[in-house]
Amino acid sequence: MSLKILVVDDEKDMLALLSRYISEDTAYQVQTENNPMEALAVFKQERFDLVIMDLKMPKMGGLDLLRQIKKIRPDTSAIIMTAYATIETAVEAIQEGAYDYITKPFRRERILLTIDKALQWRRMIFENMSLREELVQKDATRPLIGSSNAIKSVIQEIKQVAPTTATVLITGPSGTGKELAARAIHQFSLRKAFPMITVNCTAISENVIESELFGHVKGAFTGAWKDKKGLVEEADGSTLFLDEIGDLNLSMQTKLLRLLQEGEYKPVGSTRTRHADIRFVAATNHDLETDIKNGMFREDLFYRLNVICLHMPGLDRRPEDIPLLAQHFIKKYALLYQKDITQISESALKHLKAYSFSGNVRELENLIERGVIFCRTTALEPEDIFPGAGVPADIPSSEMSRDILEMPFREAKEAALALFYNQYIKNALTHSSGNISRAAEKAGIQRQYLHRLIKETGLDAEGFKFSS
């Protein structure tokens, strides 16, 4: 497809001259207009790659026309022509977005060379934009690291749903990367030019969440001494991410439902209804259908949110991704803490694979960060990742299994139980950072019984008290 040029000048002879130059010596399409107002109307209807305009014209000057053109399509290249050249007007034209400034009369070769350079510049801008876009597309899902089918499926679903306007509900256990998925959806969407607005429904107090979301007018309540813009207004034209929406109280659920249904809301204390064009993405680790049965979540809101459901898999469903994730976090924290750590030992990786990640990827990241801090060599070892507590679970070798199987039944049973108690209690204490009450609650046993088991296995709960 040949490039299109619009020439605007109130002198018809100049229009005819330029039209002839361009038509005879280039493959570009050219259209001329001697009225800048009509030229602007034509520009709004058709796409032009370059606009050449005179500086002095009745009704609308060249700089005013240039400003209007740049508002409509900033990527359009422009050349200003004038018989009254000054340094001031040349500088102003360039500042307003013109590629170049040419004085009349001009030689045929001069104007044609300027046209070619202006269009080459535009092509270069487009190539840079395309390259930037490609990098953004790659970066958008880069934090969703992994080669497992589970994570590949999620990435594919994100790419399919992101360009639409459909509301997305992201479910999954804590620490699985639900916010990363939301950001990837936004980055692949048509609204990516604007920042995604995030609302943490758990972190904001019930008393102020309505004001935070919808804003308020002056005098709406004590302390409202001026109008305040809400997050919904900030998200107008972009994506609003409602994190942990399962923790939202029923009153706010009702008000949020109207926003999703009609795109309407009212700031606190206002009688005027406002409108917002928003793409909604929500996330929760709750089983919302169970919450609906228990009267804790509105069924109609659930169906409004659950247009597209994207489930983030726990790390137990993608254990093959642990090496890739571990390496990613090693690189991240070695750079942050300026340490020469490049890898993880086979032994440490073996223990990570055997570890029960109740905190999923977030917990794995915490363990690797801790390991990087404690590591004194170039490779992470098990004792770096689990300092003070020792490795949380000894991994039985095939030789040990055979030894147990060759024992008399009663002895084998006792050895297997001892191994089970040792591994189970170590794991429970590790996950609770040595908090015996929390470990017992999670295990579903009495605190006193867990105390007795700890004593019998010879473990020290104090040694497990490290931050998680």
N, C-alpha and C positions, 0 to 999 in steps of 0.2 A: 504494500500500500504506500503510495507516494505521500510525502509530507505536505501539509497545507499551510499556506501563508495568507494572512489578511493584511492588506495595505490600506491605511486610512490617511487621507489628505484632502483638504478642501479645494485644492487645485487639481482640476480634472486632467490637465496636461501632464502633471507629475504622476498621476495614477496610471495614465496610458503608457508613459515612459517606463515606469517600474514594471508594469505588467508585461511589457514587451521584453525587457531585459530578462526577467525571470522565466518567461515561457520559452524564449529562444535558446537560453544557455543552460537551463537546468531541467530536471524532471519533476520539479515541485509544482503542485497546484497553487494557483494564485486567485484570490478574490479581492476586489477593490470596493471601497465605500468612501464617498466624499462627505458624509455626515457622521460625525463621531457618535451621536446618539443612536443612529441606526446601526452603526458598526458594533456598538455595545450589545444591541438587541440580537444581532446576528451571532456575535460571539457566545452569547448565552445559549443559543440553540445548537450551534455546531462547535466541533472541537478543532482548534487551530494549533499548530506547533510553533508558529512564530507570528508576531504582530509587529508590523512596521508602521509607525505613526508620526505625523508631523507634530511639532511642539506647539505652534500657534494655530488654533482653529476656533471658529465661532461655536458658541453654545457649550463646548467642552474642550479644554486644552489637552495636549498630549500627556502631561503628567497626571492630570485627573483621570484620563482614560486608562493610563497605565495602572494607577491605583485600583480602579474598578476591576480591571482584568486580573490583577494579582490576587484580589479577594476571591474572585470566582474560581480561577485555576492558577495557583501559584507556580505550577511547573511550566507554564507557557513562557517561551523566550520572547524578548522584546527589543526593538531597536527604535531609538528616537531620532527624527530628522529635524533640522532647523536651518534657516538661513541666518539666524541671529545667535551665533555660538558665543557663549561665555563660559569661563571655568566654573562659575557658580551653578549655572543650569546643568552643565555636564555632570558635576558632582551630585546634584540633586537627583538627576535622572538615574544614575547608578545606584544611589541610596534607595530609590524607590523600586529597584529590581530590574532596571533595563540592563541588557547585556552590553550594549555599546551605544554610542552617541555619534552621529555622522552629520557633517555640515553640507548644506547645498551651496553651490552645485557640486556634484560628486562625479567621479569617473565611473564608467560602467564596471571596470574591473574592481574598483574599490567597494562598491555596494554589493557586488556578487560575492567577493571574498568575505565581507562582513556577515552576509547572510549565511554562508557555509559555516563560518566559525560559530555563529550563534546557534545553529542547529546541531553542530558537533558538541557544543557545550551542553545543550539540552540532552543529547543522547548520553553523554558521559554522566550527567546527573541521574538519568534513569538507570544506567548500569550500576551506579553506586547504590541507588535506592534498592535495586533488585538484589545486590550482594548483601546489603544490610538486612533486607527482608529474609534472605536465605539464612543468614547467621542467627537472626531472631528466631526463626522457625526451628533451627537446630537447638538453640539454647533453651527454648520454651519447655521441652520435655527432658532436657539433659539431667536435671535432678532426679527424674524418675529412672534411676539406673537399674539395669538388669537385662539378662538375656532369657529369663524364664518365660514360658508361654503366658503365665498369669500377668506379668507386667507388660509384655508385648501387646496383649489383648487390651489392656487399659489404655496404652498409648494410642493404639489404633482407634479405639472408641472416642478418645479425646479429639483426635484429628477429624473424625467424622462429624461430631456434634458441635465442635467449636464454631464453625462459620455460620451456624443457624442462630436463631434467637430463642430457641427452646430453653426452658428452665431446667436446670440440672441439679439433682440431689446426689451428693457423694456420701456414701456410707462406708463403714469399715472401722476396725478397732483403733484405739489411740495409737499415735506414732507411725501410722502407715503412709503418711504423706498426702492427706486429703487437701491441705492448703496448697501444696505443690501442684496437685492435679487441677485445682481451681485456677491457679495462676497460668498453668499451661493452656487451659480452656480460653482464658482471656487473651493470652498472647497469640493464639491461633484465630481469634475472632475478628470481626470487622470493627470492633470497638477498641482495638489495641492502642490506638493513638492517644487514648485517655487512660489515666491510671485507674486500676481496679481499687475499689473502696472496700475495706474489710471491716466487718462488725463482729466482735467476739461476744456472743450472747451470754457467755458465762462470766466474762470479766467485767461487764458493765452492770452496775447495781440496778435492781428492779425500779428503784425510785427515780433514776435518771435516764433509763434506756429510751423512753419515749422522746425525751428532749434531744438525746444524742442522735436518734434516728431521724426524727421529723423536724427538729429545730423548735424554737419557741419565739414568741413575740415579747416585746418589752412589757413587763408587768404581769406576765402570766403566772408567776409565783414569786415567793420571796427570794431575792437574789437575782431575778431576771431583770437586770437594769438596762439591758439593750437587746435588740433582736439578735437571734443566733441562727446561723445556717446549720441545718442538719446533714447527716451523712447521706440521706436519700437525695437531697438537692445536689450534693457534691458528686453523686454517682450518676446524675442525669446525663444520658448519652453514653454511659460506660457500663461497667459490670459491678454489681453489688454482691459481695460474698458474705453470706450469713453463716459464720462458723459456729458450731455447736448449737444449732437451732433447736435441738431437742430440749435445751435448758431454758428456752424462752417461756415466760409465764403466759397463762391462757388469755389474759387481757391484751397483751401485746400481740399474741397470735391472731386475735380478732382484727386488730388494726392493720397488721401486716397482710392479712388476707385481702382486704380491700385494695391495698397497694398492688398486690399481685394480680387481682382480678381486673381492676379498672385503671391502674396507673395513677390513682388519686390518693392524696393524703392531706392532713391539716397539721400545721405546726401547733404545738401546745399553746393554748390561749387564743388561737386565731379562729375566725369564723369563715375564712376564705379557703376554698378547696384549691389545692395546687396539683399540677400534673408532672409526672416524671417519666422519661423514656429510659427504662432500665432493663438490663439483662440480669436475671437472678441466678446465682449459684449458691447452694446451701450445702452444709456438711454436718454430719452427726455420727457419734458412735453409739447412739441409742437404737434400740429396736422400736421404731416409731409405731409400728402396728400394735405392739404390746402396750406402748404408752397410750394409744388410742383406746384400747380395751379398758385400761385402767383410768380413763378420764383425764389423762395428763397432756394429751395432744389432740388438736382438732382434726377430725377426719377430713373435712373439706380443705383445710390448709395442706394436709399431707398429699392429697391428690393434685393440688395446684403445684406443689413442689416436685412431685414424683413423675414429671413428664418424661424425663430421661434419668434413669438410675445408674450411677457409676459406682461399682463396688471396688474399694481398694483392698487387695489381699493382704493378710497378715504375713509376717516373715516365715511362719511355719508352712505357708503354702508356696513359698518361693525360696527354699533354702539354698538352691543352686546360685542365687544372686548374692549370697553372703560374701564370697571372695571379691566380687566386683565392687560391692558397696564398701567393704573394709578398705580396699585399695584407694577408693575415692576419698574416704574420710582421712586416711593416712596422709594423702597428698594435701588435703585441705588444712589439716591441723599441723602438719610438719612445716608448712609455709607460714601459718599463723604464729607458731611458737618458735620459728626459725631453727628447726632441728633437722639434722641430716638423717632422716628416717625414710627409707624407700620401699620397704616390704614388710610382710608379716610371715613369721615362721610357719612351717607345716604343722608344728605342734599347737601353736596358738590358733591357727585356722581350724584344726581338728576339734579343739575345745569350743570354739565359737559355733561350729556346726552342731555340736551336741548340746549347746546351751538353749534353755527355754526362754525365748524372748517375749515376755509378756508386754514389754514396751515397744516391740517391733523395731522398725528402722531407727526410730528416735533413740531407743535404748542402745542399739548397736553403735550409733554415732557417739553416744555418751561414753561407752566402753572404749572405743577407739581413741577418743579425745583424751581420756584418762590414761590410756596406754602410751600415747605419744608424750604426755607430760612426764611419766615415770620412766620411759625407755632411755637407756644409756648407750645403746648400740644403734646400728642402722636397720635393725629388724625387730618388730614387736614379738615379744615372747609371752607365754601365758601369765607369768608373774607380773608383767607390766600391765596387762589388761585387768587383772584381778588382784591388786596389791592389798596386802594385809590379810585378806580373807583366804588366800590361796586359790587355786583353781577350783571353781564351784562344784565340779563333779569329775571324779576320776573316770576315764573312759575305759571300760573293761576290754581287754584284748581277747583275741580268739583263744590264746593259750590259757588265760584265766578261766574262760568258759569251759574249756576241756578239763581243766583241773577240777572244777566244781563237779562236772558230770562224772568224773572218775572217783569221787569220794563216796563213802557210804551215804545212803539217803538222808539220814538225820543230820550228819555233818554238812552235807551239801546244802540242805535247807537252811541251816543256821548261817553258813557262809554267805548264801545268796541274800538272806534277810538282812544280815549285817551290812552287806554292800548296798542294798536298797536303802536302808535307813540312813547310812552315811551320805549317799548321793542325794537323797530326797531332802534331808534336813539342810545340807549345805546349799542346795538350790533355793530352798524356801528362805533361808537366812540371807542369802545373797540378794534376792529380790526384795526383801524387806529392809535391807541395809542393817541387819542385826536386830530389828525391832521384833521381839518374840511375840507380842500380842498380835501384831499385824500378820506375822508368818503363820501363827496358829489359826487366825480367822480365815486366811486364804486357804489353808490346808483343810479347814473344816474339822479341827480337833480342839480339845480343851487346852488352854495355855499351860496348865499344870502338867498335862501329859507330854506336851512338847518339851517342857523343861526337863522332864525325866529322860526323854529320848536323847536330848542334847547331852545330858550328863553321862548316859550309858555309852554314847558313841565317842565321848571324849572331846567334843567340839567346844569351842569358846565363842559365844555369841558376840563378845566385844570385838573380836577380830574381824567381824563382818561389817562393822559400822563405818562405811565409807559412803560418800554422796552418790546418789544415782541420778 
